[in-house]
Amino acid sequence: MRDIASWALNIAALRGASYADARIADDRSRALSTKNGKVGSASDSESFGIGVRVIVDGAWGFAASDDLSRAAVEATAARAVDIAKASARVKQNDIRLAAEKPVTAEWTSPFQIDPFTTSVEQNIDLLLKIDAELRGVAGVTLAETNLNFRREEQWFASSEGANIHQTKYTTGAGYAAYAFAGNEIQKRSYPCSYGGQWQNKGYELVHELKLVENARRIGEEAVALLKAYQCPEGVANIILEGSQLGLQIHESVGHPIELDRVLGMEANFAGMSFLTLDKLRTLRYGSDLVNIVADARQEHGPGLGTFAFDEEGVPAQCTPIITNGLFTGYLSSRETAHTIGLNRSGGTLRAEGWNRLPIIRMTNVSILPGEKPLTREQLISGTDDGIYMETNRSWSIDDKRYNFQFGCEMGWEIKNGKRTRMLKNPSYSGITTEFWNSMDAICSRDEWVLWGIPHCGKGQPQQVMGTGHGASPARFRGIKVGSAYKGN
């Protein structure tokens, strides 16, 4: 692989590139699903190719190929140079890359069981067992399950001398039960919605999730929601469980801190950002309890945003985003670091695959747990009146990431510190900074989970990638709540 990369780098240099890098990627994935006792989909695919990125005359050029012969690789590098020269004719400013010491490194994400050593038959058998448990509950009319594995192996080399080989394993699993009655549909998902839980782990994650053991409960909750009380409308104190808080972070913190959005370099799929540069280290983003970091390091956990080096060869880092409520950091790259006065990239440039130009992406954007011991049940018992909401069902946020509404699958009314009535169709809405400033309690480390969001879309052409969001259940005061779905 080093020889292949050197072919590209040498041609780029000969044709005038002041900088060049090459990424060779071998990406294998398996995706399986079932629906009501039958296989819904089954695929096992592999993608292998090279992407070459160059700077010529102060502008970027990028080209890619799935042909790794010497002639094709050299032609790909030459095409990248030609594109850069064309781009230079319409550039506004020269590209400035923050300095980065080149390294030679090998890294593989920790795992116990290579998921690809399990057979498709074994995987389908597990999903059908879950399906049978779900549909064994009277009133469940639709059961869906899914299981996903991925192995991403990448070789990165640059004209500065970097030489990095990384391999990352990902496992994802989850399911949902639907109950239909009249014109009403209720849904319960496990371990969370949008494909369940995903982490940088091997097949051991499937064992940890206890999928079969929780299936009947999930089916029963879906059916019970049909007869549950409608979520009241008004202003209330709310408690969000961890996966819902993770999605709240994704939409109202993760996307607006992407520096390419802030600078107007990117606006697809999620708009731009209200976090203009003047707000850095001046904006009161949340209450004193809000501490959020963007952490790609292995010690943060097996998140979908965990790696050793980003696609520019920058080591994984932890960037404080919100510190005791104060906005303190953006997601940056070597190209954008200077715009916020940094002399080094935050290490967040990533690409979906070898045929995509790397762009700024979320790593693991997580809220740190509370320092004082506090369990979810203690948080509930310490809340006189409110609503506990769990598992996302829908979300909506404006193109500046400022005004939002989220709907959840299930809620519980809290009276005098106790969960009382089950509530259906709960939702809440607000303004990003007002919402985070209303947080007055968060559970401690024992309740903290690093959730995976596997299908975050960004860019044009679109890139779909995974992000991680660690969270503990937290309480927010005086939030507008209501019904996102008008039921019977």
Rosetta blueprint (number, residue, H / E / L):
1 M L
2 R H
3 D H
4 I H
5 A H
6 S H
7 W H
8 A H
9 L H
10 N H
11 I H
12 A H
13 A H
14 L H
15 R L
16 G L
17 A L
18 S L
19 Y E
20 A E
21 D E
22 A E
23 R E
24 I E
25 A E
26 D E
27 D E
28 R E
29 S E
30 R E
31 A E
32 L E
33 S E
34 T E
35 K E
36 N L
37 G L
38 K E
39 V E
40 G E
41 S E
42 A E
43 S E
44 D E
45 S E
46 E E
47 S E
48 F E
49 G E
50 I E
51 G E
52 V E
53 R E
54 V E
55 I E
56 V E
57 D L
58 G L
59 A E
60 W E
61 G E
62 F E
63 A E
64 A E
65 S E
66 D L
67 D L
68 L L
69 S L
70 R H
71 A H
72 A H
73 V H
74 E H
75 A H
76 T H
77 A H
78 A H
79 R H
80 A H
81 V H
82 D H
83 I H
84 A H
85 K H
86 A H
87 S H
88 A H
89 R L
90 V L
91 K L
92 Q L
93 N L
94 D L
95 I L
96 R L
97 L L
98 A L
99 A L
100 E L
101 K L
102 P L
103 V L
104 T E
105 A E
106 E E
107 W E
108 T E
109 S L
110 P L
111 F L
112 Q L
113 I L
114 D L
115 P H
116 F H
117 T H
118 T L
119 S L
120 V H
121 E H
122 Q H
123 N H
124 I H
125 D H
126 L H
127 L H
128 L H
129 K H
130 I H
131 D H
132 A H
133 E H
134 L H
135 R H
136 G L
137 V L
138 A L
139 G L
140 V L
141 T L
142 L E
143 A E
144 E E
145 T E
146 N E
147 L E
148 N E
149 F E
150 R E
151 R E
152 E E
153 E E
154 Q E
155 W E
156 F E
157 A E
158 S E
159 S L
160 E L
161 G L
162 A L
163 N E
164 I E
165 H E
166 Q E
167 T E
168 K E
169 Y E
170 T E
171 T E
172 G E
173 A E
174 G E
175 Y E
176 A E
177 A E
178 Y E
179 A E
180 F E
181 A E
182 G L
183 N L
184 E E
185 I E
186 Q E
187 K E
188 R E
189 S E
190 Y E
191 P L
192 C L
193 S L
194 Y L
195 G L
196 G L
197 Q E
198 W E
199 Q E
200 N L
201 K L
202 G L
203 Y L
204 E H
205 L H
206 V H
207 H H
208 E H
209 L L
210 K L
211 L H
212 V H
213 E H
214 N H
215 A H
216 R H
217 R H
218 I H
219 G H
220 E H
221 E H
222 A H
223 V H
224 A H
225 L H
226 L L
227 K L
228 A L
229 Y E
230 Q E
231 C L
232 P L
233 E L
234 G E
235 V E
236 A E
237 N E
238 I E
239 I E
240 L E
241 E L
242 G H
243 S H
244 Q H
245 L H
246 G H
247 L H
248 Q H
249 I H
250 H H
251 E H
252 S H
253 V H
254 G H
255 H L
256 P L
257 I L
258 E E
259 L H
260 D H
261 R H
262 V H
263 L L
264 G L
265 M L
266 E L
267 A L
268 N L
269 F L
270 A L
271 G L
272 M L
273 S L
274 F L
275 L L
276 T L
277 L H
278 D H
279 K H
280 L L
281 R L
282 T L
283 L L
284 R E
285 Y L
286 G L
287 S L
288 D L
289 L L
290 V L
291 N L
292 I E
293 V E
294 A E
295 D E
296 A L
297 R L
298 Q H
299 E H
300 H H
301 G L
302 P L
303 G L
304 L L
305 G L
306 T L
307 F L
308 A L
309 F E
310 D L
311 E L
312 E L
313 G L
314 V L
315 P E
316 A L
317 Q L
318 C E
319 T E
320 P E
321 I E
322 I E
323 T E
324 N L
325 G L
326 L E
327 F E
328 T L
329 G L
330 Y L
331 L E
332 S L
333 S L
334 R L
335 E L
336 T L
337 A H
338 H H
339 T H
340 I H
341 G L
342 L L
343 N L
344 R L
345 S L
346 G L
347 G L
348 T L
349 L E
350 R E
351 A L
352 E L
353 G L
354 W L
355 N L
356 R L
357 L L
358 P L
359 I E
360 I E
361 R L
362 M L
363 T L
364 N E
365 V E
366 S E
367 I E
368 L L
369 P L
370 G E
371 E L
372 K L
373 P L
374 L L
375 T L
376 R H
377 E H
378 Q H
379 L H
380 I H
381 S H
382 G L
383 T L
384 D L
385 D E
386 G E
387 I E
388 Y E
389 M E
390 E E
391 T E
392 N E
393 R E
394 S E
395 W E
396 S E
397 I E
398 D L
399 D L
400 K L
401 R L
402 Y L
403 N E
404 F E
405 Q E
406 F E
407 G E
408 C E
409 E E
410 M E
411 G E
412 W E
413 E E
414 I E
415 K E
416 N L
417 G L
418 K E
419 R E
420 T E
421 R E
422 M E
423 L E
424 K E
425 N L
426 P E
427 S E
428 Y E
429 S E
430 G E
431 I E
432 T H
433 T H
434 E H
435 F H
436 W H
437 N H
438 S L
439 M E
440 D E
441 A E
442 I E
443 C L
444 S E
445 R H
446 D H
447 E H
448 W L
449 V E
450 L E
451 W E
452 G E
453 I E
454 P E
455 H E
456 C E
457 G E
458 K E
459 G L
460 Q L
461 P L
462 Q L
463 Q E
464 V E
465 M E
466 G E
467 T E
468 G E
469 H E
470 G E
471 A E
472 S L
473 P L
474 A E
475 R E
476 F E
477 R E
478 G E
479 I E
480 K E
481 V E
482 G E
483 S E
484 A L
485 Y L
486 K L
487 G L
488 N L
